[in-house]
Amino acid sequence: MTTATAETRRRRAGGRRGHAERAGGHAIDQMPWRLPVNTDKPTEPLDADGVQAIHRGAMRILSEIGIVFLNQEARDILARAGCRIVDETVFMDQDFVMEMVGKAPESFTITPRNPDRKLILGDKHILFGNVSSPPNAWDMERGKRPGDFETYKEFIKLTQYFNCIHFAGGYPVEPIDIHASVRHLDCLYEKLTLTDKVAHAYSLGAERVEDVMEMVRIAGGLTHEEFDATPRMYTNINSVSPLKHDFPMLDGAMRLARRGQPTIVTPFTLAGAMSPVTMSGAVALSIAEGLAAIALLQVIRPGCPTAIGTFTSNVDMKSGAPAFGTPEYMRATQMTGQMARFYKLPMRSSGVCAANVPDGQAMWETSQSLWAAVQSGTNVVYHAAGWLEGGLIASPEKFVMDCEVLQQIQRYLEPATWATTEDDIAVDAIAEVGPGGHFFGCQHTQERYTTAFYQPFLSDWRNYEAWSLDGAVWTAERAHRTYKKILADFEAPPMDEAIREELAAFVERRKSEGGAPTDF
C-alpha cells in the first residue's frame, strides 16, 4: 500500500473532528471525551531514605537472587548485553539496570484508528480502561455464568459508549464459547469495529500478537511503515511472582518492542502469598520483577515505550483469598508511584475489589483503589469499570456504577473546581445578596448554574419520600436499567467499508490457517 493510499483510507476510517463526541449513542447525559490531568501533589508515604531502601532491595534481588526468564531468546539477548546467566536465572547489576531503564521514555502517545481518541501515557495524565479477563459474568437478570461472545460484545459496547473509558483493554469477559485458537481473531474484530479506542493485545504466543498487530494496522488504514513509526496499540505482561517471567509474555513483549509498540510490565505480588507479608518487601519484589523485563525491552529497542505496573495487594490470612481496595493495597500503590517517579517511568494501577456483587463493599473497595490511583500519580488505570470477585466476574451494573465514580474523579481534577479569579471569588455577588439572602436567583448563579457542579447520571439525590414514591429503586437496579438503555441506543463508530472487508478477510484467512496453536 502506498503512503497516499493509506492517507486516503485513514481519512475514510473515521478520524474526523468531533467523531469521538458523536459515536456511541445518547442513552444518558455524560461528560465529553477528555484526557484528565492529575495536578494534585501525589501522596508519598516514603521519605527519601525509604525510596532508597526499596531501590537497594530491588537491586539486590536483581543482582544477588536473580530473575528466572523462561525464554531462551530473552536469556541470549541479556547474555550478549553482559548479564550473568545461570541455567534459566538472569542476574543484572545495578549499573546495567539503571542504564537500560534510563533509555525508556517518561511519556508516550498511542494513536488508534480514530486520531481523536489519541492517548498520552505519562505527563500527569490519568487514563481509565475497562475490566479485563474475567472468566465469568454476572448481571441482575442472568446471575453468574461463564463468559460468552454475546456478553463480550455487550461490554465492548459499554467500553465504547462511556467517554470516561479511554482504552479497550483485554477481553472484558472471556468468551469461552469460541475456541481458543481463533478467539483472538473474533474478539479483536469486534473490538476494532465496535470501538475506535486504543486496543490491547494479549501477549500469549507469537501468532496472537502478530495477528493483533496486523489487524490494528488494517483497521487504521496504515502502511507497515506507518504502524511501526508510532505506538498504535499495547500489551500488558505479568511476571509469575515470585521471581519469574514466562515464555509467551516475554515473546509477545519482545515482538511489540521491535515494532515500537508499548508494553506495560505488571508484576502480580500478593503480600503473604506471592511476596513478603510486608508491603515494602512486596513492593521491592514487584519493582525488581518489573525492571528486569523493562531492561530486556530497552536492550532490544532502546527508547521503546514501556511502563511499570503495580498489582500489589494482600491476601486474607484466614482463607488465602486475595483482597483488594484494602489500606495495604492503597499504600502499596502510593509507594509504587514514588518508585515509578524515581525511575522516571509511567505507571499503571487498577480499580479492583474482592466483592462478589455490585454492593456497598464493591463500591468502597473500588473507590479506594481508584483514589489510590489518583493519589499515587498513576497514569493508566486497568479494570477501572466492571470488576468483581477479585477479577473472576465482570458485571455490567458494576461497570455503570464505576463510570459514575470515574466521572466524579474527572470532575474533581478539572481546574474549574478550584479557580480563584476575581469572578470566581464573587465578592460582587456576595455584596448583591447581602446578609440573610440566598444565591439561587442572583445573576452570578444564573450565569453558571447549569455547569457549576457535577451532574450525576446514576446517583439519585432526591429525598427518601420522593425516591420511594418513584419506585424505591436501588443503585444496582438503576445501573441495570442504564446498561440496557445504552445497549439499545448503541451506535458503532463509522468505519470505511473497504477497511471492514479487508479486516474480515484477514480474520477468515487466519481462521482457515488454524489461528493460534493450542493444547486442546
TIROVEX-277346 format. One line per field, with one value per residue (C-alpha): x, z, y; residue number from 1. Coordinates in steps of 0.02 Angstrom, whole numbers, plus 50000, padded with zeros to 5 digits. Example, Ala and Ser with C-alpha at 12.3 -4.5 7.8 and 13.67 -1.06 7.14 Angstrom:
% residues 2
xx = 50615,50684
zz = 50390,50357
yy = 49775,49947
n = 1,2
***
This chain:
% residues 520
xx = 50000,50068,50075,49949,49829,49849,49813,49654,49596,49639,49526,49385,49415,49326,49461,49354,49347,49201,49186,49230,49083,48959,48997,48909,48732,48642,48560,48624,48700,48884,49042,49130,49286,49441,49612,49611,49766,49808,49884,49871,50031,50049,50034,50208,50216,50402,50534,50694,50778,50627,50637,50822,50791,50665,50780,50926,50816,50760,50940,50996,50857,50912,51098,51106,50948,50909,50751,50706,50672,50583,50627,50790,50791,50772,50914,51026,50991,51030,51187,51252,51213,51328,51210,51262,51155,51148,51032,50870,50909,50969,51072,51078,51191,51129,51228,51155,50977,50985,51066,50931,50785,50855,50825,50636,50530,50443,50286,50222,50067,49960,49853,49708,49611,49519,49654,49529,49550,49738,49807,49953,50026,50126,50141,50022,49879,49769,49678,49544,49511,49378,49379,49488,49499,49366,49310,49133,48996,48857,48705,48540,48441,48554,48659,48834,48882,49035,49086,49019,49039,48875,48915,49090,49013,48898,49049,49140,48990,48994,49181,49149,48997,49073,49186,49271,49338,49491,49552,49488,49593,49591,49433,49305,49246,49325,49210,49236,49108,49239,49385,49547,49638,49530,49458,49580,49527,49341,49369,49486,49372,49230,49343,49409,49238,49130,49258,49380,49484,49660,49660,49759,49841,49862,50044,50006,50112,50181,50026,49908,50024,50066,49883,49829,49965,49910,49726,49762,49864,49724,49591,49693,49721,49908,50060,50180,50300,50165,50118,50298,50331,50224,50129,49958,49913,49992,50010,50022,50129,50132,50276,50247,50284,50396,50548,50494,50445,50363,50393,50240,50226,50410,50394,50248,50327,50487,50390,50298,50458,50541,50397,50392,50231,50213,50221,50160,50252,50143,50204,50063,50127,50004,50085,50086,50071,50173,50281,50337,50199,50269,50215,50391,50453,50310,50343,50531,50499,50372,50493,50633,50523,50457,50626,50700,50578,50590,50780,50762,50647,50764,50908,50804,50748,50820,50687,50540,50384,50366,50275,50286,50129,50080,49963,50023,49893,49872,49784,49658,49772,49623,49572,49714,49592,49658,49596,49585,49548,49623,49728,49880,49833,49818,49987,50073,50004,50063,50235,50249,50204,50353,50465,50396,50440,50612,50643,50552,50430,50242,50140,49989,49874,49698,49520,49487,49384,49350,49160,49051,48906,48890,48852,48923,49081,49111,49100,49202,49342,49343,49334,49483,49577,49533,49578,49742,49774,49743,49850,49994,50008,49954,49948,49843,49710,49664,49497,49426,49247,49159,49273,49204,49259,49443,49438,49336,49174,49132,48968,48881,48793,48960,49031,48897,48917,49105,49087,48988,49139,49261,49163,49168,49357,49372,49267,49371,49528,49457,49541,49369,49336,49473,49486,49521,49491,49402,49245,49263,49290,49124,49136,49012,48885,48908,48877,48723,48643,48690,48655,48518,48488,48512,48611,48483,48419,48570,48646,48811,48718,48602,48751,48832,48705,48699,48886,48936,48927,48948,48785,48768,48687,48660,48656,48484,48491,48305,48244,48181,47996,48022,48135,48010,47861,47959,47980,48120,48247,48416,48577,48619,48446,48462,48630,48549,48418,48552,48658,48505,48468,48647,48642,48475,48540,48716,48788,48953,49083,49098,49225,49258,49178,49335,49435,49299,49302,49492,49487,49354,49452,49608,49508,49436,49605,49688,49544,49566,49750,49705,49734,49849,49908,49828,49845,49666
zz = 50000,49956,50084,49982,49978,50165,50194,50091,50185,50352,50312,50269,50428,50542,50603,50581,50712,50828,50793,50973,51036,50911,50921,51044,51059,51184,51317,51458,51477,51510,51516,51349,51299,51381,51443,51629,51700,51883,51951,52134,52227,52250,52418,52466,52620,52593,52637,52533,52638,52612,52423,52427,52540,52419,52272,52358,52397,52215,52152,52274,52213,52032,52063,52203,52186,52002,51897,51803,51618,51542,51367,51285,51163,51306,51401,51247,51220,51402,51399,51248,51343,51484,51610,51703,51666,51773,51698,51675,51803,51746,51860,51822,51909,51960,51830,51689,51754,51779,51609,51521,51619,51586,51400,51422,51386,51529,51422,51251,51143,51073,50920,50874,50710,50762,50798,50905,51031,51042,51217,51312,51435,51561,51587,51737,51633,51713,51592,51631,51548,51555,51659,51576,51578,51699,51651,51715,51700,51819,51796,51886,51757,51719,51876,51871,51716,51609,51486,51308,51148,51158,51333,51274,51140,51269,51370,51215,51179,51356,51333,51176,51246,51403,51370,51540,51474,51372,51306,51267,51374,51370,51344,51467,51490,51416,51279,51310,51177,51045,51026,51097,50932,50845,50994,50973,50792,50829,50985,50902,50751,50866,50969,50815,50734,50887,50961,50894,51053,51087,51087,51186,51129,51244,51246,51231,51091,50928,50822,50933,50946,50761,50713,50825,50761,50583,50624,50709,50558,50438,50545,50545,50357,50387,50293,50387,50399,50472,50600,50655,50664,50817,50951,50891,51022,51175,51282,51467,51535,51710,51797,51881,52057,52142,52031,51863,51686,51574,51391,51296,51382,51353,51173,51139,51227,51126,50963,51005,51061,50894,50808,50930,51017,51206,51344,51522,51642,51793,51924,52023,52201,52337,52505,52614,52468,52314,52401,52577,52700,52724,52597,52575,52538,52416,52327,52317,52238,52118,52065,52035,51926,51828,51797,51738,51593,51553,51544,51420,51307,51311,51257,51109,51057,51158,51191,51157,51256,51419,51584,51753,51836,52013,52065,52243,52374,52518,52550,52683,52801,52863,52692,52573,52461,52378,52449,52353,52393,52565,52662,52617,52433,52439,52523,52405,52257,52329,52366,52190,52123,52214,52141,51964,51978,52045,51889,51777,51709,51675,51796,51790,51935,51943,52002,52094,52232,52311,52319,52230,52179,52147,52327,52456,52479,52293,52284,52437,52388,52207,52259,52374,52230,52111,52234,52269,52082,52093,52250,52177,52014,51913,51726,51667,51770,51720,51770,51810,51772,51793,51904,52037,52138,52130,51940,51916,51870,51752,51787,51676,51827,51913,51751,51751,51937,51918,51774,51889,52006,51861,51802,51977,51983,51815,51878,52037,51930,51823,51859,51862,52032,52115,52004,52100,51976,52037,51955,52049,52217,52179,52302,52198,52204,52392,52407,52294,52401,52567,52744,52758,52571,52454,52295,52193,52098,52085,51914,51959,51993,51843,51726,51795,51872,51728,51735,51911,51987,51935,51869,51901,51777,51905,52081,52149,52251,52295,52473,52537,52507,52325,52293,52375,52278,52116,52150,52280,52151,52225,52139,52059,51982,51912,51841,51762,51677,51618,51541,51449,51380,51322,51227,51148,51093,51043,50878,50820,50764,50575,50479,50294,50214,50117,50279,50363,50221,50224,50411,50393,50254,50363,50503,50387,50311,50480,50538,50385,50430,50605,50703,50853,50914,51073,51185,51150
yy = 50000,50172,50312,50413,50266,50241,50426,50416,50262,50342,50490,50370,50268,50389,50507,50663,50802,50777,50591,50549,50651,50579,50393,50279,50347,50459,50349,50462,50634,50607,50710,50736,50641,50712,50657,50701,50783,50750,50910,50855,50826,50638,50556,50496,50384,50353,50481,50493,50358,50243,50263,50222,50071,49995,50036,49949,49800,49786,49800,49664,49550,49576,49557,49427,49320,49345,49328,49169,49204,49054,49114,49062,49207,49332,49249,49254,49439,49479,49372,49469,49629,49573,49493,49338,49185,49029,48898,48998,49133,49305,49416,49603,49727,49899,49997,49892,49906,50093,50121,50021,50093,50267,50240,50219,50374,50463,50478,50422,50429,50289,50329,50213,50212,50370,50500,50598,50455,50476,50445,50519,50395,50496,50685,50682,50610,50477,50361,50232,50064,49929,49771,49639,49450,49382,49206,49240,49371,49423,49532,49554,49454,49307,49291,49216,49118,49078,49213,49203,49301,49397,49457,49503,49615,49696,49750,49812,49923,49991,50022,50124,50215,50291,50439,50412,50245,50290,50123,49949,49833,49644,49544,49616,49439,49282,49211,49026,48979,49024,48904,48972,48952,49085,49180,49324,49347,49362,49466,49591,49607,49659,49770,49860,49882,49918,50039,50167,50173,50110,49919,49791,49629,49480,49429,49244,49174,49237,49207,49307,49456,49459,49441,49584,49700,49664,49690,49856,49908,49863,49948,50109,50106,50109,50051,49938,50085,50198,50067,50044,50232,50268,50171,50112,49979,49900,49745,49710,49569,49497,49413,49246,49303,49270,49298,49230,49288,49159,49118,49181,49350,49389,49330,49446,49594,49573,49566,49727,49814,49778,49869,50013,49963,49986,49857,49883,49766,49725,49602,49519,49517,49469,49503,49349,49228,49276,49407,49451,49492,49668,49798,49866,49690,49659,49824,49791,49620,49695,49832,49707,49595,49744,49825,49659,49648,49834,49818,49675,49776,49925,49814,49756,49931,50075,50205,50090,50141,50046,50073,49989,49923,49880,49741,49729,49690,49570,49405,49361,49266,49164,49095,49138,49233,49392,49557,49720,49900,49874,50001,49897,49900,50089,50113,49991,50087,50253,50179,50110,50281,50352,50219,50246,50431,50384,50279,50407,50279,50295,50190,50076,50028,49955,49985,49822,49743,49574,49591,49463,49577,49765,49811,49930,49828,49829,50017,50061,49942,50000,50183,50158,50076,50218,50355,50266,50282,50470,50487,50386,50482,50330,50363,50216,50125,49948,49869,50040,49985,49819,49713,49594,49440,49480,49480,49322,49414,49557,49646,49775,49851,49872,49945,50080,50115,50130,50252,50367,50366,50393,50544,50615,50591,50679,50823,50832,50851,50994,51162,51246,51168,51271,51426,51588,51728,51883,51816,51652,51738,51826,51971,52072,51930,51917,52104,52091,51955,52032,51968,51837,51822,51674,51648,51547,51697,51812,51844,51760,51597,51613,51627,51469,51353,51229,51193,51243,51069,50889,50816,50629,50510,50371,50443,50489,50650,50659,50638,50472,50511,50562,50413,50294,50363,50338,50151,50148,50088,50041,50090,49922,49912,50089,50036,49883,49992,50112,49975,49909,50083,50101,49937,49981,50151,50098,50158,50086,50213,50228,50125,50130,49978,49933,49927,49824,49700,49688,49659,49524,49441,49435,49354,49222,49184,49162,49052,48941,48927,48868,49028,49006,48836,48770,48617,48560
n = 1,2,3,4,5,6,7,8,9,10,11,12,13,14,15,16,17,18,19,20,21,22,23,24,25,26,27,28,29,30,31,32,33,34,35,36,37,38,39,40,41,42,43,44,45,46,47,48,49,50,51,52,53,54,55,56,57,58,59,60,61,62,63,64,65,66,67,68,69,70,71,72,73,74,75,76,77,78,79,80,81,82,83,84,85,86,87,88,89,90,91,92,93,94,95,96,97,98,99,100,101,102,103,104,105,106,107,108,109,110,111,112,113,114,115,116,117,118,119,120,121,122,123,124,125,126,127,128,129,130,131,132,133,134,135,136,137,138,139,140,141,142,143,144,145,146,147,148,149,150,151,152,153,154,155,156,157,158,159,160,161,162,163,164,165,166,167,168,169,170,171,172,173,174,175,176,177,178,179,180,181,182,183,184,185,186,187,188,189,190,191,192,193,194,195,196,197,198,199,200,201,202,203,204,205,206,207,208,209,210,211,212,213,214,215,216,217,218,219,220,221,222,223,224,225,226,227,228,229,230,231,232,233,234,235,236,237,238,239,240,241,242,243,244,245,246,247,248,249,250,251,252,253,254,255,256,257,258,259,260,261,262,263,264,265,266,267,268,269,270,271,272,273,274,275,276,277,278,279,280,281,282,283,284,285,286,287,288,289,290,291,292,293,294,295,296,297,298,299,300,301,302,303,304,305,306,307,308,309,310,311,312,313,314,315,316,317,318,319,320,321,322,323,324,325,326,327,328,329,330,331,332,333,334,335,336,337,338,339,340,341,342,343,344,345,346,347,348,349,350,351,352,353,354,355,356,357,358,359,360,361,362,363,364,365,366,367,368,369,370,371,372,373,374,375,376,377,378,379,380,381,382,383,384,385,386,387,388,389,390,391,392,393,394,395,396,397,398,399,400,401,402,403,404,405,406,407,408,409,410,411,412,413,414,415,416,417,418,419,420,421,422,423,424,425,426,427,428,429,430,431,432,433,434,435,436,437,438,439,440,441,442,443,444,445,446,447,448,449,450,451,452,453,454,455,456,457,458,459,460,461,462,463,464,465,466,467,468,469,470,471,472,473,474,475,476,477,478,479,480,481,482,483,484,485,486,487,488,489,490,491,492,493,494,495,496,497,498,499,500,501,502,503,504,505,506,507,508,509,510,511,512,513,514,515,516,517,518,519,520
***
